Amino acid sequence: MVLRGGCACGAVRYEAAAAPFHRTLCHCADCRRAAGAPAVAWFSVPAAALAWVRGAPRRHRSSAAVERAFCGRCGTQLTYRHDDIPGEVDITTCSLDDPEQAAPQDHTFAARRLRWLRVDDGLPVYPATRAAGMS
């Protein structure tokens, strides 16, 4: 499987040669602020499976252990990497050419969701991380 996507202006394009996993809608405040959205859909792939095929993203260290990549021209958020998980990279689902290829399978950090955002789609809801479990 090869997932293809990129930024809104087309300056940065990627290919991820792996099946997506950890497909989620994240409700944490950091993701919301970085995207300017009430939640951000992400999927993960092995870091070695991601290749930049046009342009290169700019990178921003949004916290001591987190690096986010985005298009330096249009600002589209593209990836999230946590230093504690070096073999994995998260990619914004809606930067895919076909976001249906990696539809979310759960909600993470739902305890931090905005009160006006309803979470009633039947997907599993985790107050924080998957590892912390469901409430």
N, CA, C and O atoms as a Tinker XYZ file with bonds, in Angstrom:
   540  protein
     1  N      0.841000   -1.179000    0.000000    73     2
     2  CA     0.000000    0.000000    0.000000    64     1     3
     3  C      0.884000    1.239000    0.000000    63     2     4     5
     4  O      1.841000    1.327000    0.769000    81     3
     5  N      0.565000    2.182000   -0.854000    73     3     6
     6  CA     1.258000    3.474000   -0.865000    64     5     7
     7  C      0.212000    4.567000   -0.689000    63     6     8     9
     8  O     -0.718000    4.691000   -1.485000    81     7
     9  N      0.381000    5.351000    0.358000    73     7    10
    10  CA    -0.489000    6.487000    0.633000    64     9    11
    11  C      0.212000    7.735000    0.112000    63    10    12    13
    12  O      1.394000    7.945000    0.385000    81    11
    13  N     -0.504000    8.553000   -0.630000    73    11    14
    14  CA     0.075000    9.764000   -1.210000    64    13    15
    15  C     -0.676000   10.995000   -0.724000    63    14    16    17
    16  O     -1.894000   10.972000   -0.550000    81    15
    17  N      0.075000   12.068000   -0.508000    73    15    18
    18  CA    -0.560000   13.297000   -0.081000    64    17    19
    19  C      0.403000   14.448000   -0.115000    63    18    20    21
    20  O      1.514000   14.339000   -0.634000    81    19
    21  N     -0.038000   15.560000    0.448000    73    19    22
    22  CA     0.798000   16.748000    0.476000    64    21    23
    23  C      0.032000   17.934000    1.011000    63    22    24    25
    24  O     -1.077000   17.815000    1.531000    81    23
    25  N      0.661000   19.077000    0.867000    73    23    26
    26  CA     0.091000   20.309000    1.401000    64    25    27
    27  C     -0.951000   20.893000    0.451000    63    26    28    29
    28  O     -1.151000   20.393000   -0.656000    81    27
    29  N     -1.601000   21.944000    0.895000    73    27    30
    30  CA    -2.668000   22.578000    0.114000    64    29    31
    31  C     -2.160000   23.236000   -1.160000    63    30    32    33
    32  O     -2.868000   23.243000   -2.167000    81    31
    33  N     -0.949000   23.790000   -1.144000    73    31    34
    34  CA    -0.445000   24.492000   -2.328000    64    33    35
    35  C      0.333000   23.588000   -3.276000    63    34    36    37
    36  O      0.651000   24.002000   -4.391000    81    35
    37  N      0.647000   22.361000   -2.858000    73    35    38
    38  CA     1.356000   21.428000   -3.719000    64    37    39
    39  C      2.867000   21.511000   -3.659000    63    38    40    41
    40  O      3.545000   20.752000   -4.353000    81    39
    41  N      3.421000   22.407000   -2.854000    73    39    42
    42  CA     4.875000   22.550000   -2.770000    64    41    43
    43  C      5.545000   21.360000   -2.100000    63    42    44    45
    44  O      6.696000   21.046000   -2.404000    81    43
    45  N      4.836000   20.693000   -1.189000    73    43    46
    46  CA     5.383000   19.546000   -0.474000    64    45    47
    47  C      4.477000   18.340000   -0.708000    63    46    48    49
    48  O      3.269000   18.402000   -0.480000    81    47
    49  N      5.077000   17.251000   -1.163000    73    47    50
    50  CA     4.341000   16.006000   -1.402000    64    49    51
    51  C      5.079000   14.860000   -0.715000    63    50    52    53
    52  O      6.301000   14.881000   -0.574000    81    51
    53  N      4.308000   13.863000   -0.292000    73    51    54
    54  CA     4.904000   12.696000    0.353000    64    53    55
    55  C      4.267000   11.420000   -0.159000    63    54    56    57
    56  O      3.196000   11.431000   -0.765000    81    55
    57  N      4.955000   10.322000    0.103000    73    55    58
    58  CA     4.430000    8.974000   -0.087000    64    57    59
    59  C      4.766000    8.187000    1.161000    63    58    60    61
    60  O      5.872000    8.290000    1.693000    81    59
    61  N      3.819000    7.409000    1.621000    73    59    62
    62  CA     4.027000    6.530000    2.770000    64    61    63
    63  C      3.744000    5.113000    2.296000    63    62    64    65
    64  O      2.602000    4.764000    1.998000    81    63
    65  N      4.785000    4.304000    2.230000    73    63    66
    66  CA     4.674000    2.941000    1.712000    64    65    67
    67  C      4.433000    1.963000    2.856000    63    66    68    69
    68  O      5.287000    1.134000    3.170000    81    67
    69  N      3.269000    2.068000    3.468000    73    67    70
    70  CA     2.906000    1.194000    4.585000    64    69    71
    71  C      1.420000    1.341000    4.864000    63    70    72    73
    72  O      0.793000    2.338000    4.508000    81    71
    73  N      0.884000    0.331000    5.504000    73    71    74
    74  CA    -0.518000    0.404000    5.931000    64    73    75
    75  C     -0.621000    1.337000    7.130000    63    74    76    77
    76  O      0.221000    1.274000    8.027000    81    75
    77  N     -1.631000    2.200000    7.168000    73    75    78
    78  CA    -1.780000    3.116000    8.297000    64    77    79
    79  C     -2.229000    2.380000    9.557000    63    78    80    81
    80  O     -2.966000    1.396000    9.486000    81    79
    81  N     -1.775000    2.871000   10.709000    73    79    82
    82  CA    -2.233000    2.336000   11.995000    64    81    83
    83  C     -2.398000    3.510000   12.950000    63    82    84    85
    84  O     -2.065000    4.643000   12.601000    81    83
    85  N     -2.909000    3.253000   14.149000    73    83    86
    86  CA    -3.203000    4.311000   15.128000    64    85    87
    87  C     -3.990000    5.458000   14.488000    63    86    88    89
    88  O     -3.649000    6.631000   14.642000    81    87
    89  N     -5.022000    5.098000   13.788000    73    87    90
    90  CA    -5.862000    6.091000   13.098000    64    89    91
    91  C     -6.809000    6.717000   14.115000    63    90    92    93
    92  O     -7.658000    6.033000   14.686000    81    91
    93  N     -6.659000    8.018000   14.337000    73    91    94
    94  CA    -7.383000    8.650000   15.435000    64    93    95
    95  C     -7.826000   10.067000   15.116000    63    94    96    97
    96  O     -7.320000   10.699000   14.188000    81    95
    97  N     -8.763000   10.548000   15.885000    73    95    98
    98  CA    -9.093000   11.969000   15.972000    64    97    99
    99  C     -8.561000   12.428000   17.322000    63    98   100   101
   100  O     -9.056000   11.996000   18.363000    81    99
   101  N     -7.562000   13.293000   17.314000    73    99   102
   102  CA    -6.952000   13.768000   18.554000    64   101   103
   103  C     -7.619000   15.065000   18.988000    63   102   104   105
   104  O     -7.819000   15.980000   18.189000    81   103
   105  N     -7.957000   15.125000   20.263000    73   103   106
   106  CA    -8.641000   16.288000   20.824000    64   105   107
   107  C     -7.751000   17.103000   21.757000    63   106   108   109
   108  O     -8.248000   17.992000   22.448000    81   107
   109  N     -6.447000   16.822000   21.795000    73   107   110
   110  CA    -5.581000   17.549000   22.730000    64   109   111
   111  C     -5.421000   19.007000   22.309000    63   110   112   113
   112  O     -5.551000   19.340000   21.130000    81   111
   113  N     -5.144000   19.859000   23.267000    73   111   114
   114  CA    -5.024000   21.289000   23.007000    64   113   115
   115  C     -3.853000   21.603000   22.075000    63   114   116   117
   116  O     -3.949000   22.527000   21.268000    81   115
   117  N     -2.761000   20.862000   22.166000    73   115   118
   118  CA    -1.604000   21.130000   21.303000    64   117   119
   119  C     -1.956000   20.892000   19.837000    63   118   120   121
   120  O     -1.616000   21.712000   18.984000    81   119
   121  N     -2.623000   19.798000   19.534000    73   119   122
   122  CA    -3.023000   19.528000   18.146000    64   121   123
   123  C     -4.033000   20.565000   17.662000    63   122   124   125
   124  O     -3.950000   21.044000   16.531000    81   123
   125  N     -4.987000   20.907000   18.530000    73   123   126
   126  CA    -5.982000   21.913000   18.143000    64   125   127
   127  C     -5.316000   23.230000   17.791000    63   126   128   129
   128  O     -5.654000   23.847000   16.782000    81   127
   129  N     -4.372000   23.666000   18.615000    73   127   130
   130  CA    -3.702000   24.943000   18.358000    64   129   131
   131  C     -2.845000   24.883000   17.093000    63   130   132   133
   132  O     -2.828000   25.825000   16.302000    81   131
   133  N     -2.141000   23.778000   16.912000    73   131   134
   134  CA    -1.262000   23.658000   15.747000    64   133   135
   135  C     -2.052000   23.697000   14.438000    63   134   136   137
   136  O     -1.573000   24.217000   13.431000    81   135
   137  N     -3.258000   23.145000   14.463000    73   135   138
   138  CA    -4.070000   23.080000   13.244000    64   137   139
   139  C     -5.137000   24.170000   13.162000    63   138   140   141
   140  O     -5.683000   24.426000   12.089000    81   139
   141  N     -5.432000   24.804000   14.276000    73   139   142
   142  CA    -6.524000   25.774000   14.273000    64   141   143
   143  C     -7.851000   25.096000   14.019000    63   142   144   145
   144  O     -8.719000   25.639000   13.334000    81   143
   145  N     -8.006000   23.897000   14.580000    73   143   146
   146  CA    -9.208000   23.085000   14.354000    64   145   147
   147  C     -9.651000   22.462000   15.675000    63   146   148   149
   148  O     -8.847000   22.354000   16.601000    81   147
   149  N    -10.924000   22.048000   15.779000    73   147   150
   150  CA   -11.404000   21.479000   17.029000    64   149   151
   151  C    -10.846000   20.089000   17.337000    63   150   152   153
   152  O    -10.881000   19.658000   18.490000    81   151
   153  N    -10.336000   19.388000   16.338000    73   151   154
   154  CA    -9.689000   18.079000   16.498000    64   153   155
   155  C     -8.868000   17.842000   15.237000    63   154   156   157
   156  O     -9.121000   18.457000   14.200000    81   155
   157  N     -7.893000   16.957000   15.327000    73   155   158
   158  CA    -7.053000   16.653000   14.171000    64   157   159
   159  C     -7.045000   15.149000   13.949000    63   158   160   161
   160  O     -6.799000   14.372000   14.871000    81   159
   161  N     -7.317000   14.749000   12.710000    73   159   162
   162  CA    -7.259000   13.335000   12.338000    64   161   163
   163  C     -5.824000   12.993000   11.952000    63   162   164   165
   164  O     -5.209000   13.683000   11.139000    81   163
   165  N     -5.297000   11.923000   12.541000    73   163   166
   166  CA    -3.937000   11.452000   12.319000    64   165   167
   167  C     -3.949000    9.961000   12.009000    63   166   168   169
   168  O     -4.873000    9.241000   12.388000    81   167
   169  N     -2.923000    9.517000   11.323000    73   167   170
   170  CA    -2.623000    8.081000   11.223000    64   169   171
   171  C     -1.124000    7.950000   11.341000    63   170   172   173
   172  O     -0.387000    8.906000   11.099000    81   171
   173  N     -0.670000    6.767000   11.714000    73   171   174
   174  CA     0.753000    6.520000   11.882000    64   173   175
   175  C      1.252000    5.548000   10.831000    63   174   176   177
   176  O      0.501000    4.717000   10.321000    81   175
   177  N      2.536000    5.667000   10.517000    73   175   178
   178  CA     3.268000    4.713000    9.681000    64   177   179
   179  C      4.665000    4.599000   10.268000    63   178   180   181
   180  O      5.091000    5.477000   11.019000    81   179
   181  N      5.396000    3.519000    9.937000    73   179   182
   182  CA     6.797000    3.475000   10.352000    64   181   183
   183  C      7.539000    4.666000    9.733000    63   182   184   185
   184  O      7.309000    5.002000    8.572000    81   183
   185  N      8.411000    5.293000   10.492000    73   183   186
   186  CA     9.127000    6.478000    9.998000    64   185   187
   187  C      9.883000    6.171000    8.706000    63   186   188   189
   188  O      9.966000    7.024000    7.822000    81   187
   189  N     10.426000    4.979000    8.590000    73   187   190
   190  CA    11.190000    4.610000    7.393000    64   189   191
   191  C     10.316000    4.505000    6.152000    63   190   192   193
   192  O     10.835000    4.507000    5.036000    81   191
   193  N      8.996000    4.414000    6.324000    73   191   194
   194  CA     8.080000    4.269000    5.188000    64   193   195
   195  C      7.709000    5.609000    4.553000    63   194   196   197
   196  O      7.142000    5.637000    3.461000    81   195
   197  N      8.021000    6.714000    5.224000    73   195   198
   198  CA     7.647000    8.041000    4.728000    64   197   199
   199  C      8.764000    8.632000    3.883000    63   198   200   201
   200  O      9.916000    8.689000    4.313000    81   199
   201  N      8.416000    9.070000    2.674000    73   199   202
   202  CA     9.388000    9.730000    1.795000    64   201   203
   203  C      8.802000   11.039000    1.286000    63   202   204   205
   204  O      7.640000   11.094000    0.884000    81   203
   205  N      9.606000   12.083000    1.305000    73   203   206
   206  CA     9.206000   13.369000    0.736000    64   205   207
   207  C      9.553000   13.312000   -0.740000    63   206   208   209
   208  O     10.723000   13.162000   -1.090000    81   207
   209  N      8.561000   13.430000   -1.614000    73   207   210
   210  CA     8.794000   13.267000   -3.053000    64   209   211
   211  C      8.775000   14.590000   -3.822000    63   210   212   213
   212  O      9.148000   14.630000   -4.994000    81   211
   213  N      8.349000   15.656000   -3.179000    73   211   214
   214  CA     8.440000   17.003000   -3.761000    64   213   215
   215  C      8.607000   17.975000   -2.618000    63   214   216   217
   216  O      7.846000   17.951000   -1.650000    81   215
   217  N      9.596000   18.821000   -2.731000    73   215   218
   218  CA     9.835000   19.808000   -1.698000    64   217   219
   219  C     10.232000   19.155000   -0.386000    63   218   220   221
   220  O     10.413000   17.940000   -0.306000    81   219
   221  N     10.361000   19.958000    0.610000    73   219   222
   222  CA    10.689000   19.487000    1.957000    64   221   223
   223  C      9.932000   20.343000    2.950000    63   222   224   225
   224  O      9.837000   21.559000    2.782000    81   223
   225  N      9.396000   19.723000    3.975000    73   223   226
   226  CA     8.658000   20.516000    4.957000    64   225   227
   227  C      9.601000   21.299000    5.855000    63   226   228   229
   228  O     10.780000   20.968000    5.989000    81   227
   229  N      9.070000   22.321000    6.453000    73   227   230
   230  CA     9.763000   23.004000    7.538000    64   229   231
   231  C      9.381000   22.288000    8.817000    63   230   232   233
   232  O      8.348000   21.622000    8.883000    81   231
   233  N     10.205000   22.424000    9.814000    73   231   234
   234  CA     9.978000   21.713000   11.066000    64   233   235
   235  C      9.936000   22.695000   12.235000    63   234   236   237
   236  O     10.625000   23.715000   12.250000    81   235
   237  N      9.111000   22.348000   13.200000    73   235   238
   238  CA     8.948000   23.185000   14.386000    64   237   239
   239  C      8.887000   22.278000   15.601000    63   238   240   241
   240  O      8.125000   21.311000   15.619000    81   239
   241  N      9.673000   22.580000   16.600000    73   239   242
   242  CA     9.644000   21.827000   17.851000    64   241   243
   243  C      8.567000   22.470000   18.706000    63   242   244   245
   244  O      8.780000   23.534000   19.288000    81   243
   245  N      7.387000   21.809000   18.783000    73   243   246
   246  CA     6.252000   22.394000   19.497000    64   245   247
   247  C      6.314000   22.149000   20.998000    63   246   248   249
   248  O      5.605000   22.804000   21.762000    81   247
   249  N      7.147000   21.219000   21.424000    73   247   250
   250  CA     7.440000   20.999000   22.837000    64   249   251
   251  C      8.799000   20.303000   22.891000    63   250   252   253
   252  O      9.381000   19.987000   21.853000    81   251
   253  N      9.293000   20.070000   24.084000    73   251   254
   254  CA    10.641000   19.508000   24.223000    64   253   255
   255  C     10.808000   18.182000   23.484000    63   254   256   257
   256  O     11.894000   17.896000   22.980000    81   255
   257  N      9.755000   17.369000   23.408000    73   255   258
   258  CA     9.879000   16.035000   22.807000    64   257   259
   259  C      9.143000   15.878000   21.484000    63   258   260   261
   260  O      9.131000   14.784000   20.919000    81   259
   261  N      8.528000   16.946000   20.973000    73   259   262
   262  CA     7.672000   16.840000   19.780000    64   261   263
   263  C      8.151000   17.760000   18.665000    63   262   264   265
   264  O      8.432000   18.940000   18.876000    81   263
   265  N      8.234000   17.178000   17.467000    73   263   266
   266  CA     8.545000   17.957000   16.270000    64   265   267
   267  C      7.388000   17.820000   15.294000    63   266   268   269
   268  O      6.928000   16.715000   15.005000    81   267
   269  N      6.927000   18.952000   14.793000    73   267   270
   270  CA     5.860000   18.985000   13.798000    64   269   271
   271  C      6.438000   19.504000   12.490000    63   270   272   273
   272  O      7.261000   20.420000   12.484000    81   271
   273  N      5.997000   18.906000   11.372000    73   271   274
   274  CA     6.434000   19.355000   10.052000    64   273   275
   275  C      5.244000   19.957000    9.324000    63   274   276   277
   276  O      4.112000   19.494000    9.466000    81   275
   277  N      5.516000   20.995000    8.541000    73   275   278
   278  CA     4.461000   21.716000    7.846000    64   277   279
   279  C      5.042000   22.312000    6.570000    63   278   280   281
   280  O      6.261000   22.398000    6.421000    81   279
   281  N      4.182000   22.719000    5.659000    73   279   282
   282  CA     4.631000   23.390000    4.446000    64   281   283
   283  C      5.029000   24.817000    4.797000    63   282   284   285
   284  O      4.250000   25.552000    5.403000    81   283
   285  N      6.234000   25.206000    4.419000    73   283   286
   286  CA     6.712000   26.551000    4.690000    64   285   287
   287  C      6.051000   27.610000    3.829000    63   286   288   289
   288  O      6.143000   28.801000    4.126000    81   287
   289  N      5.386000   27.186000    2.768000    73   287   290
   290  CA     4.717000   28.148000    1.878000    64   289   291
   291  C      3.271000   28.384000    2.310000    63   290   292   293
   292  O      2.866000   29.530000    2.504000    81   291
   293  N      2.488000   27.313000    2.463000    73   291   294
   294  CA     1.054000   27.493000    2.761000    64   293   295
   295  C      0.679000   27.194000    4.208000    63   294   296   297
   296  O     -0.421000   27.535000    4.642000    81   295
   297  N      1.589000   26.556000    4.969000    73   295   298
   298  CA     1.337000   26.308000    6.388000    64   297   299
   299  C      0.632000   25.012000    6.724000    63   298   300   301
   300  O      0.400000   24.737000    7.901000    81   299
   301  N      0.280000   24.201000    5.729000    73   299   302
   302  CA    -0.412000   22.939000    6.013000    64   301   303
   303  C      0.409000   22.085000    6.972000    63   302   304   305
   304  O      1.581000   21.811000    6.715000    81   303
   305  N     -0.207000   21.661000    8.083000    73   303   306
   306  CA     0.437000   20.750000    9.016000    64   305   307
   307  C      0.483000   19.362000    8.378000    63   306   308   309
   308  O     -0.524000   18.885000    7.854000    81   307
   309  N      1.644000   18.717000    8.422000    73   307   310
   310  CA     1.803000   17.428000    7.752000    64   309   311
   311  C      2.127000   16.278000    8.695000    63   310   312   313
   312  O      1.491000   15.227000    8.614000    81   311
   313  N      3.102000   16.447000    9.589000    73   311   314
   314  CA     3.492000   15.324000   10.441000    64   313   315
   315  C      3.721000   15.742000   11.885000    63   314   316   317
   316  O      3.848000   16.921000   12.217000    81   315
   317  N      3.767000   14.716000   12.725000    73   315   318
   318  CA     4.026000   14.834000   14.152000    64   317   319
   319  C      4.966000   13.691000   14.508000    63   318   320   321
   320  O      4.698000   12.537000   14.177000    81   319
   321  N      6.054000   14.005000   15.174000    73   319   322
   322  CA     6.989000   12.971000   15.642000    64   321   323
   323  C      7.311000   13.228000   17.103000    63   322   324   325
   324  O      7.591000   14.357000   17.507000    81   323
   325  N      7.264000   12.158000   17.888000    73   323   326
   326  CA     7.598000   12.243000   19.311000    64   325   327
   327  C      8.928000   11.547000   19.521000    63   326   328   329
   328  O      9.124000   10.426000   19.052000    81   327
   329  N      9.846000   12.203000   20.222000    73   327   330
   330  CA    11.184000   11.644000   20.434000    64   329   331
   331  C     11.167000   10.278000   21.103000    63   330   332   333
   332  O     12.074000    9.476000   20.882000    81   331
   333  N     10.153000    9.999000   21.916000    73   331   334
   334  CA    10.075000    8.714000   22.612000    64   333   335
   335  C      9.655000    7.564000   21.693000    63   334   336   337
   336  O      9.731000    6.400000   22.086000    81   335
   337  N      9.212000    7.885000   20.470000    73   335   338
   338  CA     8.771000    6.865000   19.511000    64   337   339
   339  C      9.471000    7.136000   18.176000    63   338   340   341
   340  O      8.806000    7.501000   17.207000    81   339
   341  N     10.790000    6.967000   18.103000    73   339   342
   342  CA    11.543000    7.374000   16.912000    64   341   343
   343  C     11.209000    6.578000   15.648000    63   342   344   345
   344  O     11.445000    7.066000   14.542000    81   343
   345  N     10.681000    5.396000   15.782000    73   343   346
   346  CA    10.384000    4.573000   14.612000    64   345   347
   347  C      9.016000    4.807000   14.000000    63   346   348   349
   348  O      8.606000    4.075000   13.098000    81   347
   349  N      8.305000    5.817000   14.480000    73   347   350
   350  CA     6.931000    6.069000   14.042000    64   349   351
   351  C      6.744000    7.544000   13.727000    63   350   352   353
   352  O      7.324000    8.409000   14.383000    81   351
   353  N      5.935000    7.820000   12.723000    73   351   354
   354  CA     5.575000    9.200000   12.402000    64   353   355
   355  C      4.068000    9.263000   12.186000    63   354   356   357
   356  O      3.489000    8.373000   11.563000    81   355
   357  N      3.439000   10.305000   12.697000    73   355   358
   358  CA     2.016000   10.535000   12.495000    64   357   359
   359  C      1.859000   11.526000   11.345000    63   358   360   361
   360  O      2.604000   12.500000   11.241000    81   359
   361  N      0.886000   11.263000   10.493000    73   359   362
   362  CA     0.618000   12.107000    9.331000    64   361   363
   363  C     -0.824000   12.598000    9.416000    63   362   364   365
   364  O     -1.718000   11.835000    9.783000    81   363
   365  N     -1.054000   13.851000    9.085000    73   363   366
   366  CA    -2.415000   14.378000    9.111000    64   365   367
   367  C     -3.246000   13.675000    8.036000    63   366   368   369
   368  O     -2.901000   13.685000    6.855000    81   367
   369  N     -4.323000   13.078000    8.465000    73   367   370
   370  CA    -5.175000   12.297000    7.569000    64   369   371
   371  C     -5.680000   13.118000    6.391000    63   370   372   373
   372  O     -5.710000   12.631000    5.260000    81   371
   373  N     -6.071000   14.343000    6.647000    73   371   374
   374  CA    -6.666000   15.140000    5.569000    64   373   375
   375  C     -5.639000   15.772000    4.640000    63   374   376   377
   376  O     -6.007000   16.511000    3.727000    81   375
   377  N     -4.339000   15.490000    4.862000    73   375   378
   378  CA    -3.337000   15.873000    3.871000    64   377   379
   379  C     -3.192000   14.779000    2.810000    63   378   380   381
   380  O     -2.491000   14.967000    1.816000    81   379
   381  N     -3.854000   13.637000    3.022000    73   379   382
   382  CA    -3.860000   12.578000    2.014000    64   381   383
   383  C     -4.664000   13.006000    0.790000    63   382   384   385
   384  O     -5.633000   13.757000    0.903000    81   383
   385  N     -4.256000   12.526000   -0.366000    73   383   386
   386  CA    -5.052000   12.761000   -1.574000    64   385   387
   387  C     -6.431000   12.130000   -1.408000    63   386   388   389
   388  O     -7.428000   12.665000   -1.892000    81   387
   389  N     -6.482000   10.982000   -0.718000    73   387   390
   390  CA    -7.745000   10.297000   -0.450000    64   389   391
   391  C     -7.831000    9.996000    1.049000    63   390   392   393
   392  O     -7.437000    8.911000    1.477000    81   391
   393  N     -8.336000   10.934000    1.851000    73   391   394
   394  CA    -8.414000   10.724000    3.295000    64   393   395
   395  C     -9.232000    9.502000    3.714000    63   394   396   397
   396  O     -9.091000    9.026000    4.841000    81   395
   397  N    -10.077000    8.993000    2.830000    73   395   398
   398  CA   -10.859000    7.793000    3.157000    64   397   399
   399  C     -9.955000    6.574000    3.358000    63   398   400   401
   400  O    -10.375000    5.591000    3.968000    81   399
   401  N     -8.718000    6.627000    2.850000    73   399   402
   402  CA    -7.789000    5.506000    3.007000    64   401   403
   403  C     -7.366000    5.284000    4.452000    63   402   404   405
   404  O     -6.875000    4.207000    4.790000    81   403
   405  N     -7.545000    6.271000    5.300000    73   403   406
   406  CA    -7.087000    6.162000    6.687000    64   405   407
   407  C     -8.102000    6.781000    7.642000    63   406   408   409
   408  O     -7.735000    7.540000    8.539000    81   407
   409  N     -9.355000    6.463000    7.451000    73   407   410
   410  CA   -10.410000    7.019000    8.298000    64   409   411
   411  C    -10.129000    6.716000    9.770000    63   410   412   413
   412  O     -9.666000    5.623000   10.097000    81   411
   413  N    -10.404000    7.676000   10.664000    73   411   414
   414  CA   -10.167000    7.453000   12.094000    64   413   415
   415  C    -10.918000    6.237000   12.622000    63   414   416   417
   416  O    -12.010000    5.904000   12.163000    81   415
   417  N    -10.293000    5.584000   13.605000    73   415   418
   418  CA   -10.887000    4.417000   14.249000    64   417   419
   419  C    -11.149000    4.633000   15.728000    63   418   420   421
   420  O    -11.688000    3.754000   16.402000    81   419
   421  N    -10.769000    5.808000   16.241000    73   419   422
   422  CA   -11.035000    6.119000   17.647000    64   421   423
   423  C    -10.843000    7.620000   17.886000    63   422   424   425
   424  O    -10.491000    8.378000   16.982000    81   423
   425  N    -11.087000    8.014000   19.130000    73   423   426
   426  CA   -10.856000    9.380000   19.589000    64   425   427
   427  C     -9.849000    9.300000   20.733000    63   426   428   429
   428  O    -10.030000    8.511000   21.661000    81   427
   429  N     -8.787000   10.110000   20.675000    73   427   430
   430  CA    -7.828000   10.168000   21.770000    64   429   431
   431  C     -7.856000   11.555000   22.404000    63   430   432   433
   432  O     -8.222000   12.543000   21.767000    81   431
   433  N     -7.464000   11.601000   23.665000    73   431   434
   434  CA    -7.493000   12.823000   24.475000    64   433   435
   435  C     -8.878000   13.465000   24.472000    63   434   436   437
   436  O     -9.017000   14.688000   24.478000    81   435
   437  N     -9.897000   12.608000   24.463000    73   435   438
   438  CA   -11.280000   13.091000   24.418000    64   437   439
   439  C    -11.682000   13.835000   25.688000    63   438   440   441
   440  O    -12.623000   14.627000   25.654000    81   439
   441  N    -11.002000   13.604000   26.794000    73   439   442
   442  CA   -11.306000   14.350000   28.021000    64   441   443
   443  C    -10.993000   15.833000   27.845000    63   442   444   445
   444  O    -11.480000   16.670000   28.606000    81   443
   445  N    -10.184000   16.154000   26.845000    73   443   446
   446  CA    -9.818000   17.543000   26.589000    64   445   447
   447  C    -10.597000   18.147000   25.416000    63   446   448   449
   448  O    -10.323000   19.272000   24.999000    81   447
   449  N    -11.555000   17.407000   24.895000    73   447   450
   450  CA   -12.296000   17.906000   23.739000    64   449   451
   451  C    -13.077000   19.159000   24.116000    63   450   452   453
   452  O    -13.400000   19.386000   25.282000    81   451
   453  N    -13.364000   19.949000   23.123000    73   451   454
   454  CA   -14.184000   21.135000   23.332000    64   453   455
   455  C    -15.612000   20.702000   23.639000    63   454   456   457
   456  O    -16.139000   19.796000   22.993000    81   455
   457  N    -16.228000   21.329000   24.601000    73   455   458
   458  CA   -17.573000   20.913000   25.027000    64   457   459
   459  C    -18.586000   20.958000   23.897000    63   458   460   461
   460  O    -19.519000   20.156000   23.884000    81   459
   461  N    -18.430000   21.872000   22.949000    73   459   462
   462  CA   -19.410000   22.005000   21.873000    64   461   463
   463  C    -19.188000   21.013000   20.734000    63   462   464   465
   464  O    -19.982000   20.970000   19.794000    81   463
   465  N    -18.124000   20.217000   20.804000    73   463   466
   466  CA   -17.869000   19.220000   19.774000    64   465   467
   467  C    -18.413000   17.877000   20.241000    63   466   468   469
   468  O    -17.908000   17.295000   21.201000    81   467
   469  N    -19.438000   17.393000   19.565000    73   467   470
   470  CA   -20.054000   16.111000   19.952000    64   469   471
   471  C    -19.222000   14.961000   19.445000    63   470   472   473
   472  O    -18.707000   14.993000   18.327000    81   471
   473  N    -19.093000   13.946000   20.271000    73   471   474
   474  CA   -18.388000   12.719000   19.910000    64   473   475
   475  C    -19.401000   11.588000   20.043000    63   474   476   477
   476  O    -19.495000   10.935000   21.083000    81   475
   477  N    -20.159000   11.370000   18.964000    73   475   478
   478  CA   -21.211000   10.359000   19.016000    64   477   479
   479  C    -21.223000    9.500000   17.750000    63   478   480   481
   480  O    -22.282000    9.097000   17.269000    81   479
   481  N    -20.033000    9.229000   17.224000    73   479   482
   482  CA   -19.929000    8.472000   15.975000    64   481   483
   483  C    -19.782000    6.969000   16.194000    63   482   484   485
   484  O    -19.658000    6.217000   15.227000    81   483
   485  N    -19.796000    6.519000   17.451000    73   483   486
   486  CA   -19.707000    5.095000   17.746000    64   485   487
   487  C    -18.280000    4.562000   17.822000    63   486   488   489
   488  O    -18.090000    3.381000   18.111000    81   487
   489  N    -17.278000    5.391000   17.573000    73   487   490
   490  CA   -15.885000    4.951000   17.667000    64   489   491
   491  C    -15.466000    4.897000   19.140000    63   490   492   493
   492  O    -16.042000    5.602000   19.969000    81   491
   493  N    -14.467000    4.068000   19.474000    73   491   494
   494  CA   -13.961000    4.060000   20.851000    64   493   495
   495  C    -13.458000    5.448000   21.245000    63   494   496   497
   496  O    -12.881000    6.171000   20.432000    81   495
   497  N    -13.688000    5.802000   22.506000    73   495   498
   498  CA   -13.305000    7.113000   23.021000    64   497   499
   499  C    -12.358000    6.910000   24.204000    63   498   500   501
   500  O    -12.720000    6.285000   25.201000    81   499
   501  N    -11.140000    7.447000   24.080000    73   499   502
   502  CA   -10.135000    7.352000   25.126000    64   501   503
   503  C     -9.964000    8.723000   25.772000    63   502   504   505
   504  O     -9.702000    9.700000   25.069000    81   503
   505  N    -10.106000    8.820000   27.089000    73   503   506
   506  CA    -9.929000   10.113000   27.755000    64   505   507
   507  C     -8.550000   10.722000   27.495000    63   506   508   509
   508  O     -8.417000   11.942000   27.394000    81   507
   509  N     -7.537000    9.883000   27.388000    73   507   510
   510  CA    -6.174000   10.350000   27.092000    64   509   511
   511  C     -5.614000    9.438000   25.978000    63   510   512   513
   512  O     -6.137000    9.436000   24.863000    81   511
   513  N     -4.584000    8.689000   26.269000    73   511   514
   514  CA    -3.977000    7.811000   25.271000    64   513   515
   515  C     -4.690000    6.465000   25.226000    63   514   516   517
   516  O     -5.437000    6.119000   26.141000    81   515
   517  N     -4.456000    5.707000   24.157000    73   515   518
   518  CA    -4.977000    4.345000   24.076000    64   517   519
   519  C     -4.415000    3.493000   25.203000    63   518   520   521
   520  O     -5.127000    2.679000   25.790000    81   519
   521  N     -3.131000    3.684000   25.502000    73   519   522
   522  CA    -2.483000    2.885000   26.551000    64   521   523
   523  C     -3.119000    3.102000   27.916000    63   522   524   525
   524  O     -3.156000    2.189000   28.742000    81   523
   525  N     -3.621000    4.311000   28.152000    73   523   526
   526  CA    -4.273000    4.609000   29.437000    64   525   527
   527  C     -5.651000    3.972000   29.524000    63   526   528   529
   528  O     -6.205000    3.844000   30.616000    81   527
   529  N     -6.209000    3.574000   28.392000    73   527   530
   530  CA    -7.486000    2.878000   28.391000    64   529   531
   531  C     -8.700000    3.766000   28.262000    63   530   532   533
   532  O     -8.614000    4.994000   28.215000    81   531
   533  N     -9.822000    3.100000   28.209000    73   531   534
   534  CA   -11.101000    3.789000   28.061000    64   533   535
   535  C    -11.707000    4.034000   29.429000    63   534   536   537
   536  O    -11.389000    3.347000   30.400000    81   535
   537  N    -12.590000    5.029000   29.491000    73   535   538
   538  CA   -13.257000    5.323000   30.768000    64   537   539
   539  C    -14.509000    4.492000   30.908000    63   538   540
   540  O    -15.209000    4.596000   31.916000    81   539
